[in-house]
Amino acid sequence: MKINFKYGYFLLIFLFFQAGCFAAETEYCQNWNKWIKPACQRLNQIWYEGYTELYVTGYAWHNRYTYNAERVKTYNENAWGGGLGRGLIDEKGNWHGLYAFAFLDSHKYPEPIVGYAWSKLFYINQHIRPGIGLGAFVSQRPDINNGIPFPGALPWLSLFIDRVTISATYIPGHQNVGNVLFIFGKYKF
């Protein structure tokens, strides 16, 4: 079964906005299972107490140790795109975020992605905070899984400098597949 890109994209955007509706009221989380209730409460907190973030994507470096030069020349490394998210610094000083954005993948196809990310922040001073964490997501590509949206989780590295954050993740793989360093940024409103 092959899904047309536009339907996969709309499905992912729908799921992102459902995350906000899903945790629309604090009372809604009260009757949830004790294992899932904290996640419901955190989603609610991010969506209603968090701030808006503008995401801008920019670069996808294909690891030269796992790709031959001819193959790298055929790939797009200018992964331009963007989107929106909601971010929150929690009571422990760590960042949580919900995001939805799209970018040009290695074959210049638009790739939508929605998800949740968390970063443990280390405070150097009031302006600079590096972070390390994890992002869980749902994405869709025409060359993976016949275009059917798929879940994933990747490491999430960040450098917060006041309202601007530069982030990166590494997509693992094997020879000529995966092994991509993806760099993007966000601006806090």
MARBA-3410 file (N, C-alpha, C, O; in Angstrom, 1 decimal):
189
0.8,-1.2,0.0,0.0,0.0,0.0,0.9,1.2,0.0,1.7,1.4,0.9 ~ 0.7,2.1,-1.0,1.5,3.3,-1.0,0.6,4.5,-0.7,-0.5,4.7,-1.3 ~ 1.0,5.3,0.3,0.2,6.5,0.7,0.8,7.7,0.0,2.0,7.9,0.0 ~ -0.1,8.5,-0.6,0.4,9.8,-1.2,0.9,10.7,-0.1,0.4,10.7,1.0 ~ 2.0,11.4,-0.4,2.6,12.3,0.6,1.6,13.2,1.2,1.7,13.4,2.5
0.8,13.8,0.5,-0.1,14.9,1.1,-1.0,14.3,2.2,-1.3,14.9,3.1 ~ -1.4,13.0,2.0,-2.3,12.4,3.0,-1.5,12.1,4.3,-2.0,12.3,5.4 ~ -0.3,11.6,4.1,0.6,11.4,5.3,0.9,12.6,6.0,0.9,12.6,7.3 ~ 1.1,13.7,5.3,1.4,15.0,5.9,0.2,15.5,6.8,0.4,15.9,7.9 ~ -1.0,15.4,6.2,-2.2,15.8,6.9,-2.4,15.0,8.1,-2.9,15.5,9.2
-2.1,13.7,8.0,-2.3,12.8,9.1,-1.4,13.2,10.3,-1.8,13.2,11.4 ~ -0.1,13.5,10.0,0.9,13.9,11.0,0.5,15.2,11.6,0.6,15.3,12.9 ~ 0.0,16.2,10.9,-0.4,17.5,11.4,-1.6,17.3,12.3,-1.7,17.8,13.4 ~ -2.5,16.4,11.9,-3.7,16.1,12.7,-3.3,15.5,14.0,-3.8,15.9,15.1 ~ -2.3,14.6,14.0,-1.9,14.0,15.3,-1.2,15.0,16.2,-1.4,14.9,17.4
-0.5,15.9,15.6,0.2,17.0,16.4,-0.9,17.8,17.2,-0.8,18.0,18.4 ~ -1.9,18.2,16.4,-2.9,19.1,17.1,-3.8,18.3,18.0,-4.4,18.8,19.0 ~ -3.9,17.0,17.8,-4.7,16.2,18.7,-3.9,16.1,20.0,-4.6,15.9,21.1 ~ -2.6,16.2,20.0,-1.9,16.1,21.3,-2.3,17.2,22.2,-2.4,17.0,23.4 ~ -2.6,18.4,21.7,-3.1,19.5,22.5,-4.5,19.3,22.9,-4.9,19.5,24.1
-5.4,18.8,22.1,-6.8,18.5,22.4,-6.9,17.3,23.4,-7.7,17.3,24.3 ~ -6.0,16.4,23.2,-5.9,15.2,24.1,-5.7,15.5,25.5,-6.4,14.9,26.4 ~ -5.0,16.6,25.8,-4.7,17.0,27.2,-5.4,18.3,27.5,-4.8,19.2,28.2 ~ -6.6,18.5,26.9,-7.2,19.8,26.9,-7.5,20.3,28.3,-7.5,21.5,28.5 ~ -7.8,19.4,29.2,-8.2,19.8,30.6,-7.4,19.0,31.6,-7.2,17.8,31.4
-7.0,19.7,32.6,-6.2,19.0,33.7,-7.0,17.9,34.3,-6.5,16.8,34.6 ~ -8.3,18.2,34.5,-9.2,17.1,35.1,-9.2,15.9,34.2,-9.5,14.8,34.7 ~ -9.0,16.0,32.9,-9.1,14.9,32.0,-8.0,13.8,32.4,-8.3,12.6,32.2 ~ -6.9,14.2,32.9,-5.9,13.3,33.3,-6.1,12.6,34.6,-5.5,11.6,34.9 ~ -7.1,13.0,35.4,-7.3,12.5,36.7,-7.7,11.0,36.7,-7.2,10.3,37.6
-8.4,10.5,35.7,-8.8,9.1,35.7,-7.9,8.2,34.9,-8.3,7.0,34.7 ~ -6.8,8.7,34.5,-5.9,7.9,33.7,-5.1,6.9,34.6,-4.9,7.1,35.8 ~ -4.6,5.8,34.0,-3.8,4.9,34.7,-2.6,5.6,35.3,-2.0,6.5,34.7 ~ -2.1,5.1,36.5,-1.0,5.8,37.2,0.3,5.9,36.4,1.1,6.7,36.7 ~ 0.4,5.0,35.5,1.7,4.9,34.6,1.6,5.9,33.5,2.6,6.5,33.1
0.4,6.2,33.0,0.2,7.1,31.9,-0.2,8.5,32.3,0.1,9.5,31.6 ~ -0.7,8.7,33.5,-1.2,10.0,34.0,-0.1,11.0,34.0,-0.4,12.2,33.6 ~ 1.2,10.8,34.4,2.2,11.8,34.3,2.4,12.3,32.9,2.7,13.5,32.7 ~ 2.4,11.5,31.9,2.6,11.9,30.5,1.4,12.8,30.1,1.7,13.8,29.5 ~ 0.2,12.4,30.5,-0.9,13.3,30.1,-0.8,14.6,30.8,-1.0,15.7,30.1
-0.4,14.7,32.0,-0.2,16.0,32.7,0.9,16.8,32.1,0.8,18.0,32.0 ~ 2.0,16.2,31.7,3.1,16.9,31.1,2.7,17.5,29.7,3.0,18.6,29.4 ~ 2.0,16.7,28.9,1.5,17.2,27.6,0.6,18.4,27.9,0.7,19.4,27.1 ~ -0.3,18.3,28.8,-1.2,19.4,29.2,-0.3,20.6,29.6,-0.6,21.7,29.1 ~ 0.7,20.5,30.4,1.5,21.6,30.9,2.2,22.2,29.7,2.3,23.4,29.6
2.8,21.4,28.8,3.5,22.0,27.6,2.6,22.8,26.8,2.9,23.9,26.4 ~ 1.4,22.2,26.5,0.5,22.8,25.5,-0.1,24.1,26.1,-0.2,25.1,25.4 ~ -0.5,24.1,27.4,-1.2,25.3,27.9,-0.3,26.3,28.7,-0.7,27.4,28.8 ~ 0.8,25.8,29.3,1.7,26.7,30.0,3.0,27.1,29.3,3.7,28.0,29.6 ~ 3.3,26.3,28.2,4.5,26.5,27.4,4.4,27.7,26.5,3.4,28.5,26.5
5.5,27.9,25.8,5.7,29.1,24.9,5.8,28.5,23.5,6.1,27.4,23.3 ~ 5.5,29.4,22.5,5.6,29.0,21.1,7.0,29.1,20.6,7.8,30.0,21.0 ~ 7.4,28.1,19.8,8.7,28.0,19.2,8.6,27.9,17.7,7.8,27.1,17.2 ~ 9.4,28.7,17.0,9.5,28.6,15.5,10.7,27.8,15.2,11.8,28.1,15.6 ~ 10.5,26.7,14.4,11.6,25.8,14.0,12.0,26.1,12.6,11.2,26.4,11.7
13.3,26.1,12.4,13.9,26.3,11.1,15.0,25.2,10.9,15.9,25.0,11.7 ~ 14.8,24.4,9.8,15.8,23.4,9.6,16.8,23.8,8.5,16.5,24.8,7.8 ~ 17.9,23.2,8.5,18.9,23.7,7.6,19.9,22.8,7.0,20.3,22.9,5.8 ~ 20.4,21.8,7.7,21.5,21.0,7.2,21.4,19.5,7.6,21.1,19.2,8.7 ~ 21.7,18.7,6.6,21.7,17.2,6.8,23.0,16.7,6.3,23.2,16.5,5.1
24.0,16.5,7.2,25.3,16.0,6.8,25.4,14.5,6.7,25.1,13.8,7.7 ~ 25.7,13.9,5.5,25.8,12.5,5.3,27.2,12.1,5.7,28.2,12.5,5.1 ~ 27.4,11.2,6.7,28.7,10.8,7.2,29.6,10.3,6.1,29.3,9.2,5.5 ~ 30.6,11.0,5.9,31.6,10.6,4.8,32.3,9.3,5.0,32.9,8.7,4.1 ~ 32.3,8.8,6.3,32.9,7.5,6.6,32.0,6.3,6.2,32.5,5.2,6.1
30.7,6.6,5.9,29.8,5.5,5.6,29.2,5.7,4.2,28.5,4.8,3.7 ~ 29.4,6.8,3.5,29.0,7.0,2.1,30.1,7.2,1.2,31.1,7.9,1.6 ~ 30.0,6.7,0.0,31.1,7.0,-1.0,30.8,8.3,-1.6,29.7,8.8,-1.6 ~ 31.9,8.9,-2.2,31.8,10.3,-2.7,30.7,10.4,-3.8,30.0,11.5,-3.9 ~ 30.6,9.4,-4.6,29.6,9.5,-5.7,28.2,9.6,-5.2,27.3,10.3,-5.7
27.9,8.8,-4.1,26.6,8.8,-3.6,26.3,10.1,-2.8,25.2,10.6,-3.0 ~ 27.2,10.6,-2.1,27.0,11.9,-1.4,26.6,13.0,-2.4,25.8,13.8,-2.1 ~ 27.2,13.0,-3.6,27.0,14.0,-4.6,25.5,14.0,-5.0,25.0,15.0,-5.5 ~ 24.8,12.8,-4.9,23.4,12.7,-5.3,22.5,13.2,-4.3,21.3,13.3,-4.6 ~ 22.9,13.4,-3.0,22.0,13.7,-1.9,21.9,15.2,-1.7,22.9,15.9,-1.9
20.7,15.6,-1.3,20.5,17.0,-0.8,20.9,17.1,0.6,20.5,16.4,1.5 ~ 21.8,18.0,0.9,22.2,18.2,2.3,21.7,19.6,2.8,21.9,19.9,4.0 ~ 21.0,20.3,2.0,20.3,21.6,2.4,18.9,21.2,2.8,18.0,21.3,1.9 ~ 18.7,20.8,4.0,17.4,20.3,4.4,16.5,21.5,4.9,16.1,21.5,6.1 ~ 16.2,22.4,4.0,15.5,23.6,4.4,14.0,23.2,4.7,13.4,22.3,4.1
13.5,23.9,5.7,12.1,23.7,6.1,11.8,24.4,7.4,12.7,25.2,7.9 ~ 10.7,24.2,8.0,10.3,24.8,9.2,9.0,24.4,9.8,8.3,23.5,9.2 ~ 8.7,24.9,10.9,7.4,24.6,11.5,7.3,25.2,12.9,8.0,26.2,13.2 ~ 6.4,24.7,13.7,6.1,25.3,15.0,6.1,24.3,16.1,6.0,23.1,15.8 ~ 6.2,24.7,17.3,6.2,23.9,18.5,5.8,24.6,19.7,5.6,25.8,19.7
5.7,23.9,20.8,5.4,24.4,22.1,6.5,23.9,23.0,6.8,22.7,23.0 ~ 7.2,24.8,23.8,8.3,24.4,24.6,8.0,24.8,26.1,7.2,25.7,26.3 ~ 8.7,24.2,27.0,8.5,24.5,28.4,9.7,24.1,29.2,10.3,23.0,29.0 ~ 10.2,25.0,30.1,11.2,24.7,31.0,10.5,24.2,32.3,9.7,25.0,32.9 ~ 10.7,23.0,32.7,10.0,22.4,33.9,10.6,22.9,35.2,11.5,23.7,35.3
10.0,22.4,36.3,10.4,22.7,37.6,11.8,22.3,38.0,12.4,22.9,38.9 ~ 12.4,21.4,37.2,13.8,21.0,37.4,14.8,21.7,36.5,16.0,21.5,36.6 ~ 14.3,22.6,35.7,15.1,23.4,34.8,15.4,22.7,33.5,16.3,23.1,32.7 ~ 14.7,21.6,33.1,14.8,20.9,31.9,13.8,21.3,30.9,12.7,21.8,31.2 ~ 14.1,21.1,29.6,13.2,21.5,28.5,12.4,20.3,28.0,12.9,19.2,27.9
11.1,20.6,27.7,10.2,19.7,27.1,9.6,20.4,25.9,9.3,21.6,26.0 ~ 9.3,19.7,24.8,8.7,20.3,23.7,7.9,19.4,22.8,8.2,18.2,22.7 ~ 6.9,20.0,22.2,6.0,19.3,21.2,6.3,20.1,19.9,6.4,21.3,19.9 ~ 6.5,19.4,18.8,6.9,20.1,17.6,6.2,19.4,16.4,5.9,18.2,16.4 ~ 6.1,20.2,15.3,5.6,19.8,14.0,6.3,20.6,13.0,6.2,21.9,13.0
7.1,20.0,12.1,7.7,20.7,11.0,7.9,19.8,9.8,7.7,18.6,9.9 ~ 8.3,20.4,8.7,8.6,19.7,7.5,9.9,20.2,6.9,10.2,21.4,7.1 ~ 10.6,19.4,6.2,11.9,19.8,5.6,12.2,19.0,4.4,11.5,17.9,4.1 ~ 13.1,19.4,3.6,13.5,18.6,2.4,14.4,17.5,2.8,15.5,17.8,3.4 ~ 14.1,16.3,2.5,15.0,15.2,2.8,16.1,15.0,1.9,16.3,15.9,1.0
16.9,13.9,2.0,18.0,13.7,1.2,17.7,13.6,-0.3,18.6,13.8,-1.2 ~ 16.5,13.3,-0.7,16.1,13.2,-2.1,15.3,14.4,-2.6,14.6,14.4,-3.6 ~ 15.2,15.5,-1.7,14.5,16.7,-2.0,13.0,16.5,-1.9,12.2,17.2,-2.5 ~ 12.5,15.5,-1.2,11.1,15.3,-0.9,10.8,15.9,0.4,11.5,15.9,1.3 ~ 9.6,16.6,0.5,9.2,17.2,1.8,9.0,16.0,2.8,8.3,15.1,2.5
9.5,16.1,4.0,9.3,15.1,5.0,8.7,15.8,6.2,9.4,16.6,6.9 ~ 7.5,15.5,6.6,6.9,16.0,7.8,7.3,15.2,9.0,7.6,14.0,8.9 ~ 7.3,15.9,10.2,7.6,15.2,11.4,6.9,15.9,12.5,6.8,17.1,12.6 ~ 6.3,15.1,13.4,5.7,15.6,14.6,6.2,14.8,15.8,6.5,13.6,15.6 ~ 6.3,15.4,17.0,6.8,14.6,18.1,7.0,15.4,19.4,6.5,16.5,19.5
7.6,14.7,20.3,7.9,15.2,21.7,9.4,15.1,21.9,10.0,14.1,21.5 ~ 10.0,16.0,22.5,11.4,15.9,22.9,11.6,16.4,24.3,10.9,17.3,24.8 ~ 12.7,15.9,24.9,13.1,16.3,26.3,14.6,16.5,26.3,15.3,15.7,25.6 ~ 15.1,17.5,27.0,16.5,17.7,27.2,16.8,18.1,28.6,16.2,19.0,29.2 ~ 17.8,17.4,29.1,18.4,17.8,30.4,19.3,19.0,30.1,20.3,18.9,29.3
19.1,20.1,30.8,19.9,21.3,30.5,20.9,21.5,31.6,20.7,21.2,32.8 ~ 22.1,22.0,31.2,23.2,22.3,32.1,23.4,23.8,32.0,23.7,24.4,30.9 ~ 23.3,24.5,33.1,23.3,25.9,33.1,24.7,26.4,33.3,25.3,26.4,34.4 ~ 25.3,27.0,32.2,26.6,27.6,32.3,26.5,29.0,32.9,27.3,29.4,33.8 ~ 25.5,29.8,32.4,25.1,31.0,33.0,23.7,31.3,32.6,23.1,30.4,32.1
23.1,32.5,32.9,21.7,32.7,32.6,21.4,32.8,31.1,20.2,32.7,30.8 ~ 22.4,32.9,30.3,22.2,33.0,28.8,22.5,31.7,28.1,21.9,31.5,27.0 ~ 23.4,30.9,28.6,23.9,29.7,27.8,23.6,28.4,28.6,24.0,28.3,29.7 ~ 22.9,27.5,27.9,22.5,26.2,28.5,22.6,25.1,27.4,21.7,25.0,26.6 ~ 23.7,24.3,27.5,23.7,23.1,26.6,22.7,22.1,27.2,22.5,22.0,28.4
22.3,21.2,26.3,21.3,20.1,26.7,21.5,18.9,25.9,22.0,18.9,24.8 ~ 21.2,17.8,26.6,21.2,16.5,25.9,19.9,15.7,26.3,19.5,15.7,27.5 ~ 19.3,15.1,25.3,18.1,14.4,25.6,17.7,13.4,24.5,18.5,12.8,23.8 ~ 16.4,13.3,24.3,15.8,12.3,23.4,14.5,12.9,22.7,13.8,13.6,23.4 ~ 14.4,12.6,21.5,13.2,13.0,20.7,12.4,11.8,20.2,13.0,10.9,19.7
11.1,11.8,20.5,10.3,10.7,20.0,9.4,11.3,18.9,8.9,12.4,19.1 ~ 9.1,10.6,17.8,8.4,11.3,16.7,7.7,10.3,15.9,7.8,9.1,16.0 ~ 6.9,10.9,15.0,6.2,10.1,13.9,6.6,10.9,12.6,6.4,12.2,12.6 ~ 7.1,10.2,11.6,7.4,10.9,10.3,6.9,10.1,9.2,6.3,9.0,9.4 ~ 7.1,10.6,8.0,6.6,10.0,6.8,7.5,10.3,5.6,7.8,11.5,5.4
7.9,9.3,4.9,8.8,9.5,3.7,8.3,8.5,2.6,7.9,7.4,2.9 ~ 8.3,8.9,1.4,7.9,8.0,0.3,8.8,6.9,0.1,8.4,5.8,-0.5 ~ 10.1,7.0,0.5,11.1,5.9,0.3,11.2,4.9,1.5,12.0,4.0,1.4 ~ 10.5,5.2,2.5,10.5,4.3,3.7,9.1,3.8,4.0,8.2,4.6,4.1 ~ 9.0,2.5,4.2,7.7,1.9,4.7,6.5,2.2,3.7,5.4,2.4,4.1
6.8,2.3,2.4,5.9,2.6,1.3,5.0,3.8,1.6,3.9,3.9,1.2 ~ 5.7,4.8,2.3,5.0,6.1,2.5,4.1,6.1,3.7,3.4,7.1,4.0 ~ 4.0,5.0,4.4,3.1,4.9,5.6,3.9,5.6,6.8,5.1,5.3,7.0 ~ 3.2,6.5,7.6,3.9,7.1,8.7,4.5,6.1,9.6,3.9,5.0,9.9 ~ 5.7,6.4,10.2,6.4,5.5,11.1,6.9,6.2,12.3,7.2,7.4,12.2
7.0,5.5,13.5,7.5,6.2,14.7,9.1,6.0,14.8,9.6,5.2,14.1 ~ 9.7,6.8,15.6,11.1,6.7,15.8,11.5,7.5,17.1,10.7,8.2,17.7 ~ 12.7,7.3,17.5,13.3,8.0,18.6,14.8,8.2,18.3,15.5,7.3,17.9 ~ 15.3,9.4,18.6,16.7,9.8,18.3,17.2,10.6,19.4,16.5,11.3,20.1 ~ 18.6,10.7,19.5,19.2,11.6,20.5,18.9,13.0,20.1,18.8,13.3,18.9
18.9,13.9,21.1,18.6,15.3,20.8,19.6,16.2,21.6,19.6,16.2,22.8 ~ 20.5,16.8,20.9,21.5,17.7,21.5,21.2,19.1,21.2,20.7,19.4,20.1 ~ 21.3,20.0,22.2,20.9,21.4,22.0,21.9,22.4,22.7,22.6,22.0,23.6 ~ 21.9,23.6,22.2,22.6,24.7,22.8,21.7,25.9,22.8,21.4,26.5,21.8 ~ 21.1,26.1,24.0,20.2,27.3,24.2,21.0,28.5,24.5,21.9,28.5,25.4
20.8,29.6,23.7,21.4,30.9,23.9,20.3,31.9,23.9,19.8,32.3,22.8 ~ 19.9,32.3,25.1,18.7,33.2,25.2,17.5,32.6,24.5,17.1,31.5,24.9 ~ 17.0,33.3,23.5,15.8,32.8,22.8,16.0,31.9,21.7,15.1,31.3,21.1 ~ 17.3,31.7,21.3,17.7,30.9,20.1,18.3,29.6,20.6,19.1,29.6,21.5 ~ 17.9,28.6,19.9,18.5,27.2,20.2,19.0,26.6,18.9,18.3,26.6,17.9
20.2,26.0,18.9,20.7,25.2,17.9,20.7,23.8,18.3,21.2,23.5,19.4 ~ 20.0,22.9,17.6,19.9,21.5,18.0,20.4,20.6,16.9,20.5,21.0,15.7 ~ 20.7,19.4,17.3,21.2,18.4,16.3,20.7,17.0,16.8,20.6,16.7,18.0 ~ 20.6,16.1,15.8,20.3,14.7,16.1,21.1,13.9,15.1,21.5,14.4,14.0 ~ 21.4,12.6,15.4,22.1,11.8,14.5,21.2,10.6,14.2,20.8,9.8,15.1
21.0,10.4,12.9,20.2,9.2,12.4,21.2,8.1,12.1,21.9,8.2,11.1 ~ 21.2,7.0,12.9,22.1,5.9,12.7,21.7,5.1,11.4,20.6,5.3,10.9 ~ 22.6,4.3,11.0,22.3,3.5,9.8,23.5,2.5,9.6,24.2,2.1,10.5 ~ 23.7,2.2,8.3,24.8,1.3,7.9,25.3,1.9,6.6,25.0,3.0,6.2 ~ 26.1,1.2,5.9,26.8,1.7,4.7,25.8,2.2,3.7,24.9,1.5,3.3
25.9,3.5,3.3,25.1,4.2,2.3,23.6,4.3,2.7,22.8,4.6,1.8 ~ 23.3,4.1,4.0,21.9,4.3,4.5,22.0,4.9,5.9,22.8,4.5,6.7 ~ 21.2,6.0,6.1,21.2,6.6,7.4,22.5,7.3,7.6,23.1,7.9,6.7 ~ 23.0,7.3,8.9,24.2,8.0,9.3,24.2,9.4,8.8,25.1,9.9,8.1 ~ 23.2,10.1,9.3,23.1,11.6,8.9,23.0,12.4,10.2,22.2,12.1,11.1
23.8,13.5,10.2,23.7,14.5,11.2,22.8,15.6,10.8,23.0,16.2,9.7 ~ 21.7,15.7,11.5,20.6,16.7,11.1,20.7,17.9,12.1,20.6,17.7,13.3 ~ 20.8,19.1,11.5,21.0,20.3,12.3,19.8,21.2,12.1,19.4,21.5,10.9 ~ 19.2,21.7,13.1,18.1,22.7,13.0,18.1,23.6,14.2,18.9,23.5,15.1 ~ 17.3,24.7,14.1,17.3,25.7,15.1,15.8,26.0,15.5,14.9,25.6,14.8
15.7,26.7,16.6,14.4,27.2,17.0,14.5,28.6,17.7,15.5,28.9,18.3 ~ 13.4,29.3,17.6,13.3,30.6,18.2,12.2,30.6,19.2,11.0,30.3,18.8 ~ 12.4,31.0,20.4,11.3,31.1,21.4,10.6,32.5,21.4,11.3,33.5,21.5 ~ 9.3,32.4,21.2,8.5,33.7,21.3,8.1,34.0,22.7,7.5,35.0,22.9
END
